[in-house]
Amino acid sequence: MDLALPLAGLILPFFCWAVEVILPYPYIIEELGKAVFVILVWRLPRRSTKIKTTALMAIFFAFSESVFYLFRLSFNGTLQTLFLRLLLTTVLHTTTSMLILLPTLKSKKLILLSFPLAAAIHYLYNNFAPFLNPP
């Protein structure tokens, strides 16, 4: 597997953050970035490679995004919050990335349905996750 594609997950949050400064809709911006990634993954030859590459990108994305919170730990809570966030966002980003990818393995047009569904799940996470770790 070519590591360049999954490693893109490490830098994608930095681009998303720059856009989110102007357009404060992280659930749309981040899922759109992952949808673009999925479109790039379509060219890979094997189905299993597409799935593994997307999963690895999502894990890297979650890790890199958590680095932002590590740097802002004094504003965002405790190490417990950071650890919980790292666990939850890894599951979130892997799930939403797979939700975008898997239907498109059947038909590329399904990205028009899978992307908004992934963004909706991300939106729900952003609005309800704070209740999982109250102050």
LODOLO-168446 format. One record per atom (N, C-alpha, C): residue number from 1; residue in one letter; atom name; x, y, z. Coordinates in steps of 0.001 Angstrom, whole numbers. Atoms other than C-alpha are relative to their C-alpha. Last residue first. Example, Ala and Ser with C-alpha at 12.3 -4.5 7.8 and 13.67 -1.06 7.14 Angstrom:
2
REC:nr:rest:atom:xx:yy:zz
REC:2:s:N:-820:-1190:-60 $
REC:2:s:CA:13670:-1060:7140 $
REC:2:s:C:-770:1090:730 $
REC:1:a:N:890:-1190:0 $
REC:1:a:CA:12300:-4500:7800 $
REC:1:a:C:900:1200:0 $
//
This chain:
135
REC:nr:rest:atom:xx:yy:zz
REC:135:p:N:-1061:-568:-847 $
REC:135:p:CA:-16960:19425:33700 $
REC:135:p:C:-73:-447:1444 $
REC:134:p:N:350:-1290:-613 $
REC:134:p:CA:-19188:17030:31723 $
REC:134:p:C:1115:500:914 $
REC:133:n:N:-1074:-334:-937 $
REC:133:n:CA:-17534:14332:29597 $
REC:133:n:C:-297:1357:641 $
REC:132:l:N:-645:1237:-447 $
REC:132:l:CA:-20205:12518:27586 $
REC:132:l:C:1079:250:1040 $
REC:131:f:N:780:553:-1109 $
REC:131:f:CA:-22355:15674:27376 $
REC:131:f:C:608:-1295:546 $
REC:130:p:N:-319:-701:-1260 $
REC:130:p:CA:-19660:17376:25288 $
REC:130:p:C:-764:-541:1212 $
REC:129:a:N:-1200:515:-673 $
REC:129:a:CA:-20119:14600:22693 $
REC:129:a:C:344:763:1275 $
REC:128:f:N:339:831:-1154 $
REC:128:f:CA:-23697:15673:21871 $
REC:128:f:C:1205:-551:748 $
REC:127:n:N:978:-621:-892 $
REC:127:n:CA:-23299:18629:19506 $
REC:127:n:C:-316:-814:1250 $
REC:126:n:N:-491:-1296:-488 $
REC:126:n:CA:-20082:17640:17752 $
REC:126:n:C:-952:624:1020 $
REC:125:y:N:-1117:234:-923 $
REC:125:y:CA:-21260:14015:17500 $
REC:125:y:C:468:1328:610 $
REC:124:l:N:573:527:-1246 $
REC:124:l:CA:-24584:15052:15979 $
REC:124:l:C:1085:-253:1038 $
REC:123:y:N:722:-1104:-648 $
REC:123:y:CA:-22789:17193:13386 $
REC:123:y:C:-582:-451:1344 $
REC:122:h:N:-1044:-844:-584 $
REC:122:h:CA:-20411:14332:12576 $
REC:122:h:C:-635:1182:744 $
REC:121:i:N:-505:742:-1164 $
REC:121:i:CA:-23385:12021:12030 $
REC:121:i:C:1060:829:721 $
REC:120:a:N:1052:-45:-1025 $
REC:120:a:CA:-24978:14639:9752 $
REC:120:a:C:440:-736:1269 $
REC:119:a:N:-17:-1346:-585 $
REC:119:a:CA:-21717:15092:7811 $
REC:119:a:C:-1057:126:1102 $
REC:118:a:N:-1200:-92:-845 $
REC:118:a:CA:-21480:11320:7278 $
REC:118:a:C:73:1365:679 $
REC:117:l:N:266:835:-1171 $
REC:117:l:CA:-25075:11261:5994 $
REC:117:l:C:1182:38:969 $
REC:116:p:N:882:-720:-937 $
REC:116:p:CA:-24373:14227:3703 $
REC:116:p:C:-330:-816:1256 $
REC:115:f:N:-644:-1192:-563 $
REC:115:f:CA:-21321:12403:2246 $
REC:115:f:C:-935:769:938 $
REC:114:s:N:-839:378:-1143 $
REC:114:s:CA:-23051:9026:1846 $
REC:114:s:C:696:1204:633 $
REC:113:l:N:796:351:-1180 $
REC:113:l:CA:-25897:10285:-312 $
REC:113:l:C:872:-241:1223 $
REC:112:l:N:957:-1096:-181 $
REC:112:l:CA:-24009:12150:-3060 $
REC:112:l:C:-941:-262:1176 $
REC:111:i:N:-671:-991:-845 $
REC:111:i:CA:-21185:9640:-2593 $
REC:111:i:C:-924:1191:261 $
REC:110:l:N:514:71:-1373 $
REC:110:l:CA:-23670:7097:-3937 $
REC:110:l:C:712:950:955 $
REC:109:k:N:1043:-1011:-186 $
REC:109:k:CA:-22791:8234:-7461 $
REC:109:k:C:-542:22:1429 $
REC:108:k:N:-634:-1266:-377 $
REC:108:k:CA:-19580:6212:-7272 $
REC:108:k:C:-1024:1106:255 $
REC:107:s:N:275:-1009:1027 $
REC:107:s:CA:-21595:3003:-7300 $
REC:107:s:C:564:1341:472 $
REC:106:k:N:1076:556:824 $
REC:106:k:CA:-20876:-233:-5413 $
REC:106:k:C:-309:932:-1173 $
REC:105:l:N:-607:1173:623 $
REC:105:l:CA:-17519:828:-3978 $
REC:105:l:C:-1011:-702:-899 $
REC:104:t:N:-565:-378:1298 $
REC:104:t:CA:-19158:4208:-3435 $
REC:104:t:C:740:-1154:-664 $
REC:103:p:N:1034:-35:1047 $
REC:103:p:CA:-21361:2729:-710 $
REC:103:p:C:570:318:-1384 $
REC:102:l:N:598:1306:308 $
REC:102:l:CA:-18238:1723:1260 $
REC:102:l:C:-1133:47:-1023 $
REC:101:l:N:-649:905:957 $
REC:101:l:CA:-16281:4982:1021 $
REC:101:l:C:-858:-1189:-409 $
REC:100:i:N:-152:-655:1298 $
REC:100:i:CA:-18443:7684:2635 $
REC:100:i:C:522:-1000:-1031 $
REC:99:l:N:1347:-292:476 $
REC:99:l:CA:-19640:5508:5503 $
REC:99:l:C:36:707:-1356 $
REC:98:m:N:513:1250:579 $
REC:98:m:CA:-16108:4188:5865 $
REC:98:m:C:-1401:201:-562 $
REC:97:s:N:-787:250:1214 $
REC:97:s:CA:-14869:7750:6358 $
REC:97:s:C:-469:-1272:-699 $
REC:96:t:N:493:-884:1064 $
REC:96:t:CA:-17724:8470:8770 $
REC:96:t:C:780:-189:-1297 $
REC:95:t:N:1372:335:394 $
REC:95:t:CA:-16941:5406:10866 $
REC:95:t:C:-481:872:-1150 $
REC:94:t:N:-64:1267:727 $
REC:94:t:CA:-13183:5963:10918 $
REC:94:t:C:-1390:-389:-500 $
REC:93:h:N:-582:-235:1322 $
REC:93:h:CA:-13646:9629:11795 $
REC:93:h:C:138:-1285:-811 $
REC:92:l:N:814:-875:852 $
REC:92:l:CA:-16076:8916:14623 $
REC:92:l:C:581:107:-1404 $
REC:91:v:N:1181:760:419 $
REC:91:v:CA:-14198:5945:16101 $
REC:91:v:C:-850:832:-958 $
REC:90:t:N:-521:1072:851 $
REC:90:t:CA:-10938:7883:16163 $
REC:90:t:C:-1159:-849:-520 $
REC:89:t:N:-175:-524:1358 $
REC:89:t:CA:-12838:10917:17408 $
REC:89:t:C:602:-1042:-933 $
REC:88:l:N:1272:-227:681 $
REC:88:l:CA:-14145:8988:20400 $
REC:88:l:C:185:503:-1427 $
REC:87:l:N:718:1262:226 $
REC:87:l:CA:-10818:7560:21511 $
REC:87:l:C:-1268:213:-821 $
REC:86:l:N:-785:791:952 $
REC:86:l:CA:-8876:10795:21043 $
REC:86:l:C:-702:-1321:-310 $
REC:85:r:N:181:-576:1324 $
REC:85:r:CA:-11626:12792:22757 $
REC:85:r:C:740:-805:-1061 $
REC:84:l:N:1348:365:424 $
REC:84:l:CA:-11615:10503:25756 $
REC:84:l:C:-270:500:-1408 $
REC:83:f:N:-9:1439:236 $
REC:83:f:CA:-7831:10888:26020 $
REC:83:f:C:-1362:-474:-498 $
REC:82:l:N:-775:263:1211 $
REC:82:l:CA:-8014:14681:25620 $
REC:82:l:C:-19:-1487:-343 $
REC:81:t:N:794:-472:1130 $
REC:81:t:CA:-10802:14993:28179 $
REC:81:t:C:710:-299:-1311 $
REC:80:q:N:1101:961:124 $
REC:80:q:CA:-8834:12858:30640 $
REC:80:q:C:-883:374:-1189 $
REC:79:l:N:-524:1135:761 $
REC:79:l:CA:-5782:15024:29974 $
REC:79:l:C:-1069:-1074:-180 $
REC:78:t:N:-1045:784:-647 $
REC:78:t:CA:-7853:17946:31188 $
REC:78:t:C:551:-1066:-938 $
REC:77:g:N:234:981:-1041 $
REC:77:g:CA:-9957:20688:29696 $
REC:77:g:C:1247:-714:462 $
REC:76:n:N:975:1048:310 $
REC:76:n:CA:-10181:22596:26449 $
REC:76:n:C:-171:-1061:1070 $
REC:75:f:N:1307:-576:304 $
REC:75:f:CA:-8521:25932:27207 $
REC:75:f:C:-1085:-1065:-96 $
REC:74:s:N:365:-894:-1103 $
REC:74:s:CA:-5424:24602:29004 $
REC:74:s:C:-1366:648:-225 $
REC:73:l:N:501:751:-1151 $
REC:73:l:CA:-5327:21728:26541 $
REC:73:l:C:-436:906:1146 $
REC:72:r:N:945:-906:-650 $
REC:72:r:CA:-4964:24005:23516 $
REC:72:r:C:-595:-627:1255 $
REC:71:f:N:-616:-1319:-85 $
REC:71:f:CA:-1830:22334:22174 $
REC:71:f:C:-891:1004:720 $
REC:70:l:N:-1126:117:-925 $
REC:70:l:CA:-3290:18916:22997 $
REC:70:l:C:663:1360:191 $
REC:69:y:N:542:-71:-1353 $
REC:69:y:CA:-6538:19916:21332 $
REC:69:y:C:1087:-139:1052 $
REC:68:f:N:502:-1359:-223 $
REC:68:f:CA:-4795:20661:18065 $
REC:68:f:C:-471:164:1441 $
REC:67:v:N:-1194:-799:-290 $
REC:67:v:CA:-2911:17356:18382 $
REC:67:v:C:-396:1457:228 $
REC:66:s:N:-169:-28:-1458 $
REC:66:s:CA:-6315:15668:18573 $
REC:66:s:C:1246:769:414 $
REC:65:e:N:970:-961:-527 $
REC:65:e:CA:-6914:16614:14937 $
REC:65:e:C:139:122:1518 $
REC:64:s:N:-496:-1339:314 $
REC:64:s:CA:-3708:14816:13986 $
REC:64:s:C:-942:1074:537 $
REC:63:f:N:-1192:-265:-807 $
REC:63:f:CA:-4779:11637:15759 $
REC:63:f:C:482:1435:-203 $
REC:62:a:N:433:-162:-1396 $
REC:62:a:CA:-8271:11712:14263 $
REC:62:a:C:1181:328:901 $
REC:61:f:N:760:-1244:-81 $
REC:61:f:CA:-6895:12290:10748 $
REC:61:f:C:-400:270:1453 $
REC:60:f:N:-984:-1089:8 $
REC:60:f:CA:-4302:9531:11173 $
REC:60:f:C:-693:1352:146 $
REC:59:i:N:-702:88:-1289 $
REC:59:i:CA:-7075:7113:12147 $
REC:59:i:C:1033:1111:109 $
REC:58:a:N:923:-479:-1032 $
REC:58:a:CA:-9188:8265:9197 $
REC:58:a:C:648:-26:1384 $
REC:57:m:N:103:-1456:114 $
REC:57:m:CA:-6279:7889:6764 $
REC:57:m:C:-876:560:1113 $
REC:56:l:N:-1252:-551:-521 $
REC:56:l:CA:-5664:4353:8042 $
REC:56:l:C:-3:1525:-64 $
REC:55:a:N:8:175:-1461 $
REC:55:a:CA:-9305:3427:7514 $
REC:55:a:C:1252:610:624 $
REC:54:t:N:948:-955:-568 $
REC:54:t:CA:-9285:4919:4008 $
REC:54:t:C:-42:-106:1521 $
REC:53:t:N:-561:-1343:168 $
REC:53:t:CA:-6131:3040:3023 $
REC:53:t:C:-909:1050:635 $
REC:52:k:N:-1113:-160:-946 $
REC:52:k:CA:-7426:-242:4452 $
REC:52:k:C:582:1410:-58 $
REC:51:i:N:545:4:-1365 $
REC:51:i:CA:-10757:62:2622 $
REC:51:i:C:1105:245:1022 $
REC:50:k:N:789:-1222:-177 $
REC:50:k:CA:-9229:1062:-716 $
REC:50:k:C:-508:109:1439 $
REC:49:t:N:-970:-1094:-125 $
REC:49:t:CA:-6614:-1678:-428 $
REC:49:t:C:-721:1324:220 $
REC:48:s:N:-573:78:-1349 $
REC:48:s:CA:-9340:-4257:240 $
REC:48:s:C:1017:1114:234 $
REC:47:r:N:997:-437:-985 $
REC:47:r:CA:-11237:-3146:-2874 $
REC:47:r:C:599:14:1408 $
REC:46:r:N:745:1029:-721 $
REC:46:r:CA:-8179:-3550:-5071 $
REC:46:r:C:-926:605:1045 $
REC:45:p:N:479:1164:749 $
REC:45:p:CA:-6788:-1340:-7826 $
REC:45:p:C:-919:-952:772 $
REC:44:l:N:-756:1163:-480 $
REC:44:l:CA:-6536:2099:-6226 $
REC:44:l:C:-616:-1276:-571 $
REC:43:r:N:-937:465:1030 $
REC:43:r:CA:-8098:4793:-8428 $
REC:43:r:C:828:-1212:437 $
REC:42:w:N:681:786:1028 $
REC:42:w:CA:-11113:5172:-6132 $
REC:42:w:C:968:-580:-1019 $
REC:41:v:N:-185:1428:-279 $
REC:41:v:CA:-8812:6305:-3318 $
REC:41:v:C:-647:-869:-1084 $
REC:40:l:N:-1375:357:375 $
REC:40:l:CA:-8613:9832:-4751 $
REC:40:l:C:262:-1495:179 $
REC:39:i:N:-54:-98:1462 $
REC:39:i:CA:-12421:10115:-4594 $
REC:39:i:C:1400:-349:-500 $
REC:38:v:N:630:1217:529 $
REC:38:v:CA:-12260:8857:-1016 $
REC:38:v:C:21:12:-1522 $
REC:37:f:N:-952:1095:-185 $
REC:37:f:CA:-9812:11662:-171 $
REC:37:f:C:-560:-1296:-583 $
REC:36:v:N:-1015:-216:1049 $
REC:36:v:CA:-12202:14217:-1636 $
REC:36:v:C:1048:-1101:77 $
REC:35:a:N:638:418:1252 $
REC:35:a:CA:-14911:12710:586 $
REC:35:a:C:954:196:-1179 $
REC:34:k:N:-86:1460:63 $
REC:34:k:CA:-12561:12999:3582 $
REC:34:k:C:-663:-535:-1269 $
REC:33:g:N:-1405:376:186 $
REC:33:g:CA:-12088:16707:2926 $
REC:33:g:C:161:-1499:-117 $
REC:32:l:N:-298:-312:1395 $
REC:32:l:CA:-15852:17111:2516 $
REC:32:l:C:1449:-348:-320 $
REC:31:e:N:540:1109:795 $
REC:31:e:CA:-16336:15299:5814 $
REC:31:e:C:201:248:-1492 $
REC:30:e:N:-796:1208:-225 $
REC:30:e:CA:-13982:17741:7523 $
REC:30:e:C:-511:-1172:-829 $
REC:29:i:N:-1355:-168:530 $
REC:29:i:CA:-15555:20851:5982 $
REC:29:i:C:801:-1292:138 $
REC:28:i:N:51:-3:1465 $
REC:28:i:CA:-19163:19757:6580 $
REC:28:i:C:1408:34:-575 $
REC:27:y:N:570:1272:429 $
REC:27:y:CA:-18800:18716:10238 $
REC:27:y:C:-101:-86:-1522 $
REC:26:p:N:-1008:1067:49 $
REC:26:p:CA:-16450:21618:10865 $
REC:26:p:C:-541:-1326:-500 $
REC:25:y:N:821:1208:77 $
REC:25:y:CA:-19008:24269:9878 $
REC:25:y:C:912:-1214:-83 $
REC:24:p:N:8:758:-1261 $
REC:24:p:CA:-17394:27564:10886 $
REC:24:p:C:-973:-1191:9 $
REC:23:l:N:1307:666:26 $
REC:23:l:CA:-16611:28791:7364 $
REC:23:l:C:-114:-911:1220 $
REC:22:i:N:882:-818:839 $
REC:22:i:CA:-13754:31318:7522 $
REC:22:i:C:-1427:-547:9 $
REC:21:v:N:-132:-1362:-528 $
REC:21:v:CA:-11732:29828:10397 $
REC:21:v:C:-961:924:-748 $
REC:20:e:N:988:-171:-1070 $
REC:20:e:CA:-13090:26440:9314 $
REC:20:e:C:95:1364:673 $
REC:19:v:N:1292:-305:620 $
REC:19:v:CA:-11109:26734:6065 $
REC:19:v:C:-1056:282:1069 $
REC:18:a:N:-141:-1287:690 $
REC:18:a:CA:-7783:26963:7906 $
REC:18:a:C:-1321:415:-647 $
REC:17:w:N:10:-1057:-1013 $
REC:17:w:CA:-8848:24162:10273 $
REC:17:w:C:79:1372:-661 $
REC:16:c:N:1388:-185:-451 $
REC:16:c:CA:-9688:21917:7332 $
REC:16:c:C:-94:1146:997 $
REC:15:f:N:700:-700:1076 $
REC:15:f:CA:-6233:22451:5861 $
REC:15:f:C:-1450:276:398 $
REC:14:f:N:-572:-1343:40 $
REC:14:f:CA:-4619:21542:9194 $
REC:14:f:C:-648:831:-1105 $
REC:13:p:N:621:-876:-1011 $
REC:13:p:CA:-6995:18598:9617 $
REC:13:p:C:543:1427:-2 $
REC:12:l:N:1345:-458:358 $
REC:12:l:CA:-5834:17191:6231 $
REC:12:l:C:-660:863:1080 $
REC:11:i:N:-9:-1434:318 $
REC:11:i:CA:-2159:17055:7239 $
REC:11:i:C:-1387:551:-320 $
REC:10:l:N:-712:-773:-1026 $
REC:10:l:CA:-2110:13743:9103 $
REC:10:l:C:-35:1496:-273 $
REC:9:g:N:863:-178:-1163 $
REC:9:g:CA:-4804:12188:6927 $
REC:9:g:C:658:793:1111 $
REC:8:a:N:731:-1245:244 $
REC:8:a:CA:-2573:12768:3913 $
REC:8:a:C:-947:293:1162 $
REC:7:l:N:-704:-1057:-728 $
REC:7:l:CA:-451:10043:5478 $
REC:7:l:C:-622:1371:-246 $
REC:6:p:N:441:-53:-1398 $
REC:6:p:CA:-3096:7595:4282 $
REC:6:p:C:693:1092:804 $
REC:5:l:N:1424:-302:-175 $
REC:5:l:CA:-2504:8623:658 $
REC:5:l:C:-428:-15:1464 $
REC:4:a:N:250:-1427:222 $
REC:4:a:CA:1288:8808:727 $
REC:4:a:C:-1467:349:230 $
REC:3:l:N:286:-719:-1246 $
REC:3:l:CA:1627:5383:2342 $
REC:3:l:C:-311:1477:-200 $
REC:2:d:N:-716:-1269:58 $
REC:2:d:CA:1301:3436:-910 $
REC:2:d:C:-386:827:1226 $
REC:1:m:N:852:-1179:0 $
REC:1:m:CA:0:0:0 $
REC:1:m:C:896:1240:0 $
//
